[in-house]
Amino acid sequence: MIAVIKIGGQQFKVEKDQTLYVPHVEGKAGDKLELEVLLADADGKLSIGDAIKTKVKAEIVDHVKGDTVIAYKQKRRKGFHKKKGHRTAYTKIKVTDIK
């Protein structure tokens, strides 16, 4: 069974026992989540919209940070330059059940 879920404004195609990195979700490692389902496919039978009876349950595995992204600005011959960086926060989740 495959489902398309929505987390943090992004959509992900998931299967049972899959681990994936999603935008930061509040909670501690080990907490359980029930995710919003947009589309479900059960053996070729599609469910969309109000017809969805599928529930996707997941567990938070860890909170991690992504790679450093550098934003650099410079104006030539003016001596002006700015360098800033950030690391985006992600949550690693494991899909435990799709019913």
C-alpha angles and dihedrals in degrees: 000000000000128000136184111222134187122225125165094347093307130104125225132186108223141183131190116288092014120140121208143165115245133175112285114296122193115247143073130276108281096030117133123234134195109208133210111255119212100174135007130195117196110179094323096320110118124207120193134173119344092357092072113112093164121118122200117202123192140175128222109240102177147332115241140170125236128230120297115270115203123208110195126182127183138169113207120240092004101087090237120137135148128191122189131163139185141184118221117229117236134180121219110218134180120213105228103177143009114191 
